[in-house]
Amino acid sequence: MSEETAAALRQGRSNPLSLIKWPLLAAAMGACFYVATKLADKGYTLAVVVTALVGLIILAVYGTRKAVPMKYLLPGLLLLLGLQVWPIVYTAATAFTNYGQGHIASKEDATAQDLAYSVEQVPGSPTYKLSVAVPEGQPLETAPLTFLLTDDQGKTFIGTKDGLKDLPTDGLKLSTDEFDKGRVLSAPGYHILNLGEANKRKDLPSFAVPTKDGGGIKANGISQAFEGRPTMVWDKKSDTIKDTKTGTVYVAKDARWVPQNGQGSPLPVGWKEYVGFKNFTDLFGNQDLRSKFLAVFAWNIAFPLISVLTTFVLGMLLALLLNDPRVKGRAIYRSLLILPYAIPVFVSALVWASMFNQQFGLINNLTGLNVDWFGDPWAARTAILLTNLWLGFPYMFVVCTGALQSIPGDVLEAAKIDGAGPLRTLRSVIMPLLLVAVGPLLIASFAFNFNNFGLIYLLTGGGPFTGGNATAGSTDLLITMSYRIAIDGANPNYGLASAVAVIIFFIVGLLSFPGFMKTKALEEVN
């Protein structure tokens, strides 16, 4: 063994990090094992495989002396895959499904819920003391329902859409009233709904906790519950559901159970399934959706282009003005000009929203105008552009100031000796050198404003909405339209919203690529 090798080994043994390497690896393997077991309990087989693969990669990289560069790259790669690549892949996959309100669960789970909703009490079936609850801290009207149950022997249970399980007695407070004895009054982690809160839950009458024997536990008021049997039977062989009470047969169609004879309503719960390019064809094939999408798309292109142009021009002109050494107090002026950049966007947006108020706003009061800034489409767009100009020019001012100060003085002096005037120097010397530095930032600013959700949502909410159109407003961007489709609409549709997100991804990529190629050509100026 050479003397250098022996010295390296001695150094490795004396390195404190080598003493904690294996405990850290053991902790990482334990964490992977814990996550894998939780995922396995939920039935996520693919996620279990991925977790196991990550654990093996960590062990292979950090458990050996080889692959030294990978020891530094692996954390970043894992974060890149988990926080960037996976959300993109999942969003793209969702765009090819009907995932949305009424189509969330698998076919088996959705069918189980439909069968549970048909539960009716059977004579002699068990009864329970009931407390209707929701997880603490969640919205009372939309959070998942939970039944806190007490049987005739005083044993407590917790019932959800996934089934019935024992409820630990630690921290429970039970009623001692003669007519309500044993009913759960409070439980750690849950909010018990009172009568008024329970009456607001439209899903309470149809909610049922599935049991192992195919029955279900349903509420009888808000303080009693019973275990019954479903009136509907699922024949998996023929893939039909029969209502034994009415004789109606339901067949699977468009991810729902619908009456075979076409008479009546479908069962309430549908399931998630692959629909191919349907969401994309709806966007471009459905005349109503297509017209809304194209109108939003046109504004979505104009808004970032105008915003980048106006903020850059104003920021550059101010930077040129304050770059002149003859201006006194330049440091004070620069500090004042970047103040809008230091104020949080949501604060500025709300302040400007109050300033644009038609009746009480500062702008109409000072100018003597009576413009309905948020009621007229073009006035609302103008208000957004003015607000974004206020928010965006300090950033451009800062980057242009830095770029101007990096231009060598002898270059400007040479232009002056050659007889170039101020405008000629600006056009032929300063602007090319300036664009080399700020070109990529202009592209980044365009991409940011293309998805400037916060400004639109806080200032106009996407409105005004004209012609009874509640899906897309006059100032909506694709991102706010996608949000309204996915979450804020009457019928949330995550699949259609994901299709819009995929289109946004490709549009930004296609528009940014030529810009980056142009900035690459500008580098030759240096």
SVG drawing of the C-alpha trace seen along z (x, -y; Angstrom):
<svg xmlns="http://www.w3.org/2000/svg" viewBox="-90 -68 94 81">
<polyline fill="none" stroke="black" stroke-width="0.4" points="0.0,0.0 1.4,-3.3 2.0,-6.1 -0.6,-8.3 -3.3,-5.6 -2.6,-4.9 -2.8,-8.6 -6.1,-8.9 -7.5,-6.0 -6.3,-7.4 -7.9,-10.7 -11.2,-8.9 -11.2,-7.2 -10.6,-10.4 -13.3,-12.3 -16.2,-12.9 -18.7,-12.6 -17.6,-8.9 -18.9,-8.2 -22.4,-9.4 -22.7,-8.1 -24.1,-4.7 -26.6,-6.0 -27.8,-8.6 -28.1,-5.9 -30.0,-3.7 -32.4,-6.6 -32.9,-7.2 -33.7,-3.5 -36.1,-3.6 -37.9,-6.6 -38.2,-4.9 -39.6,-1.8 -42.1,-3.8 -43.3,-5.7 -43.5,-2.5 -45.7,-0.8 -48.0,-3.8 -48.3,-3.8 -48.9,0.0 -51.7,-0.4 -53.4,-2.9 -52.8,-0.5 -50.4,-2.6 -48.2,0.1 -46.3,-2.0 -45.5,-4.5 -44.1,-1.7 -41.9,-0.5 -40.6,-4.1 -39.9,-4.6 -38.0,-1.3 -36.0,-2.3 -35.1,-5.6 -34.0,-3.9 -31.7,-1.5 -30.2,-4.4 -29.4,-6.3 -27.8,-3.2 -25.8,-2.5 -24.6,-6.1 -23.8,-6.9 -22.9,-3.4 -19.8,-3.1 -16.8,-5.2 -17.6,-5.3 -19.8,-7.7 -18.4,-10.8 -20.0,-13.3 -23.4,-11.6 -23.2,-12.1 -23.5,-15.9 -25.9,-15.6 -28.4,-13.1 -30.3,-15.4 -30.8,-18.0 -31.9,-15.3 -34.4,-13.8 -35.9,-17.2 -36.0,-18.0 -37.9,-14.8 -40.2,-15.1 -41.0,-18.9 -40.8,-19.6 -40.9,-16.5 -43.5,-14.5 -46.1,-17.4 -45.7,-18.0 -46.2,-14.3 -49.2,-13.9 -50.8,-17.0 -50.4,-15.7 -51.8,-12.3 -54.8,-14.0 -55.5,-15.9 -56.5,-12.6 -59.0,-11.6 -62.5,-12.8 -61.2,-13.6 -63.5,-16.1 -66.6,-16.5 -68.5,-13.2 -65.6,-11.4 -62.9,-11.1 -62.8,-7.5 -62.2,-4.3 -65.1,-2.3 -65.1,0.1 -65.1,-2.6 -67.7,-4.7 -70.0,-1.6 -69.5,-0.8 -70.6,-4.3 -73.7,-4.1 -74.7,-0.9 -74.1,-2.3 -76.4,-5.3 -79.2,-2.8 -79.0,-1.3 -82.3,-0.9 -82.9,0.2 -83.6,3.9 -85.7,5.0 -83.5,6.1 -80.4,4.4 -77.9,2.7 -78.5,-0.9 -75.9,-3.5 -75.7,-6.8 -74.4,-9.2 -72.3,-12.3 -71.7,-13.8 -68.2,-15.3 -65.6,-16.6 -61.8,-16.7 -60.9,-19.7 -59.7,-22.8 -61.4,-21.8 -64.4,-23.6 -67.6,-22.5 -69.7,-22.3 -67.2,-20.5 -64.9,-18.4 -65.3,-14.6 -68.1,-13.4 -67.2,-11.3 -69.6,-9.3 -68.6,-9.0 -70.7,-6.0 -71.5,-4.3 -73.2,-0.9 -75.5,0.6 -72.5,2.0 -70.9,-1.5 -68.1,-0.7 -67.1,-3.6 -66.4,-3.5 -65.3,-5.9 -67.0,-5.6 -65.9,-7.1 -66.5,-6.4 -63.7,-3.8 -65.4,-1.8 -65.8,-1.3 -63.0,-1.1 -62.5,-1.4 -62.4,-4.9 -59.8,-5.2 -61.4,-6.4 -58.4,-8.7 -59.7,-12.3 -63.3,-11.4 -66.1,-13.2 -69.3,-11.1 -72.8,-12.2 -74.2,-11.2 -77.7,-12.3 -80.3,-9.6 -81.8,-9.8 -78.4,-10.3 -76.0,-8.4 -72.8,-7.3 -73.0,-9.7 -69.7,-11.3 -69.7,-15.0 -66.1,-15.8 -63.2,-13.9 -59.6,-14.9 -59.0,-16.0 -62.7,-16.3 -65.4,-19.0 -68.9,-17.8 -71.5,-19.4 -74.5,-21.0 -78.0,-20.9 -77.6,-24.0 -74.2,-22.9 -75.5,-19.4 -78.5,-20.7 -76.2,-22.6 -74.6,-19.2 -76.6,-18.2 -74.7,-14.9 -75.7,-13.8 -78.9,-12.0 -77.2,-9.9 -73.9,-9.3 -73.4,-5.7 -70.5,-4.0 -69.9,-0.7 -69.7,2.5 -67.9,5.8 -71.1,7.7 -72.1,5.4 -74.4,3.2 -74.0,-0.3 -74.6,-2.6 -76.7,-5.6 -77.8,-8.6 -81.3,-8.8 -81.4,-12.5 -78.1,-13.7 -78.0,-11.7 -79.1,-8.2 -77.7,-5.8 -78.7,-2.4 -77.1,0.5 -79.0,1.6 -78.8,3.4 -78.6,1.9 -81.5,2.2 -79.2,2.3 -77.1,5.3 -74.0,5.1 -73.7,8.0 -70.0,7.9 -70.4,10.6 -72.9,8.6 -71.6,5.3 -75.0,4.0 -76.7,2.8 -80.3,3.7 -82.5,1.9 -84.4,4.7 -87.0,2.2 -88.0,0.7 -86.6,3.2 -84.5,0.6 -81.4,1.8 -78.3,-0.5 -75.5,-0.1 -72.1,-1.8 -72.0,-4.7 -69.7,-7.8 -68.2,-6.7 -71.6,-6.6 -74.3,-4.1 -77.3,-5.2 -80.7,-3.6 -80.7,-1.0 -84.0,-2.2 -82.9,-5.8 -85.6,-6.8 -84.6,-8.5 -81.4,-10.0 -78.0,-8.3 -76.6,-7.2 -74.9,-10.0 -71.3,-8.8 -69.2,-8.4 -65.7,-7.2 -62.4,-8.4 -61.4,-6.9 -59.2,-7.5 -61.0,-9.6 -58.2,-10.1 -58.1,-13.5 -61.7,-14.4 -60.7,-17.3 -58.6,-18.8 -61.3,-18.2 -63.8,-19.9 -61.5,-22.9 -61.1,-23.2 -64.2,-21.4 -66.9,-22.6 -67.9,-26.0 -68.8,-27.6 -65.6,-26.5 -63.5,-27.3 -64.7,-30.9 -64.0,-31.4 -60.6,-29.8 -59.5,-31.8 -60.6,-35.1 -58.7,-34.3 -55.7,-33.2 -55.6,-36.4 -55.6,-38.5 -53.1,-36.1 -50.6,-36.9 -51.2,-40.6 -51.0,-41.1 -47.4,-39.8 -46.1,-41.4 -47.5,-44.8 -46.4,-44.4 -42.9,-43.5 -42.6,-46.2 -44.0,-49.0 -42.1,-48.0 -38.8,-47.6 -39.1,-50.9 -40.0,-52.9 -37.4,-51.1 -34.7,-51.6 -35.5,-55.3 -35.3,-55.9 -32.1,-53.9 -30.6,-56.0 -31.6,-59.2 -30.2,-58.3 -27.0,-56.8 -26.0,-60.4 -23.3,-61.6 -24.7,-65.1 -27.9,-64.1 -27.6,-65.0 -29.0,-62.7 -29.1,-59.6 -28.9,-57.2 -32.0,-58.7 -34.0,-58.6 -33.0,-55.0 -34.1,-54.0 -37.5,-55.7 -38.0,-54.1 -37.6,-50.5 -40.1,-51.0 -43.0,-49.5 -40.8,-46.3 -40.4,-46.0 -44.2,-46.0 -45.9,-42.5 -47.8,-42.1 -51.1,-41.2 -51.0,-44.5 -50.3,-46.6 -53.1,-44.8 -55.6,-45.4 -54.6,-49.1 -54.9,-49.6 -58.3,-47.8 -59.6,-50.4 -58.1,-53.2 -59.9,-52.0 -63.3,-52.0 -65.8,-53.8 -67.5,-55.8 -64.9,-56.2 -61.6,-55.5 -58.8,-57.9 -58.2,-57.8 -61.8,-58.9 -61.9,-61.5 -58.6,-63.1 -59.2,-63.0 -62.9,-63.9 -63.7,-60.8 -66.5,-58.3 -64.9,-55.2 -66.3,-51.9 -62.9,-50.3 -64.0,-46.9 -67.3,-46.8 -66.1,-47.6 -63.8,-45.0 -61.3,-47.4 -61.2,-49.6 -60.5,-46.5 -57.6,-45.5 -56.2,-49.1 -56.4,-49.0 -54.5,-45.7 -51.8,-47.0 -51.4,-50.2 -51.1,-48.3 -48.6,-45.9 -46.6,-48.8 -46.3,-50.1 -45.4,-46.7 -43.0,-45.8 -40.9,-48.8 -38.8,-48.8 -37.4,-45.3 -36.5,-46.5 -35.0,-49.7 -32.8,-47.7 -31.5,-45.2 -31.0,-48.0 -29.1,-50.1 -26.8,-47.2 -26.4,-46.5 -25.6,-50.1 -23.0,-50.3 -21.3,-47.3 -20.8,-48.9 -17.1,-49.9 -16.7,-53.7 -14.1,-53.5 -16.7,-52.1 -19.0,-55.1 -16.0,-57.4 -15.0,-55.8 -18.6,-56.3 -18.4,-59.9 -15.1,-60.4 -16.5,-58.8 -19.1,-61.5 -22.1,-59.5 -24.8,-61.6 -26.8,-60.5 -29.6,-58.7 -27.1,-57.0 -25.0,-55.9 -28.2,-54.6 -29.4,-52.7 -26.0,-51.2 -24.0,-50.8 -26.0,-50.9 -29.1,-48.9 -27.2,-45.9 -25.0,-45.6 -28.0,-46.1 -30.0,-43.4 -27.2,-40.9 -27.7,-41.3 -31.4,-41.7 -32.6,-39.6 -33.1,-36.4 -34.7,-38.4 -37.2,-39.8 -38.1,-36.2 -38.4,-35.2 -40.7,-38.3 -42.8,-37.3 -43.2,-33.7 -44.1,-35.1 -46.7,-37.5 -48.1,-34.8 -49.1,-33.0 -49.6,-36.1 -52.4,-34.5 -52.1,-36.7 -52.5,-40.0 -55.6,-39.0 -57.3,-37.2 -56.8,-40.0 -57.5,-42.9 -60.4,-41.8 -61.0,-38.1 -60.9,-37.6 -64.0,-39.8 -66.0,-41.5 -68.1,-38.6 -70.3,-39.5 -73.1,-37.8 -73.9,-35.4 -70.4,-33.8 -69.3,-32.5 -66.4,-30.3 -64.1,-33.0 -64.0,-36.7 -62.7,-39.6 -59.4,-39.8 -58.9,-36.0 -55.6,-34.5 -55.4,-30.8 -54.1,-30.1 -57.1,-31.8 -59.5,-30.2 -57.9,-26.8 -58.3,-27.6 -62.0,-28.4 -62.6,-25.2 -60.8,-23.1 -61.8,-24.6 -63.9,-27.8 -66.6,-26.7 -70.0,-25.2 -68.8,-21.8 -65.1,-21.4 -63.3,-19.5 -59.7,-18.8 -59.2,-16.9 -60.2,-19.9 -58.2,-22.2 -55.1,-20.0 -55.6,-20.1 -55.5,-23.9 -52.3,-23.7 -50.7,-21.4 -51.4,-23.9 -50.0,-26.7 -46.8,-24.6 -46.3,-24.2 -47.2,-27.8 -44.7,-29.2 -42.0,-26.8 -42.7,-27.6 -42.7,-31.4 -39.6,-31.3 -37.4,-29.2 -37.1,-31.8 -36.3,-34.4 -33.5,-32.4 -32.1,-31.8 -32.2,-35.5 -30.4,-36.3 -27.8,-33.7 -27.2,-35.6 -26.9,-38.8 -24.0,-37.4 -21.8,-37.8 -22.0,-41.5 -19.6,-41.0"/>
</svg>
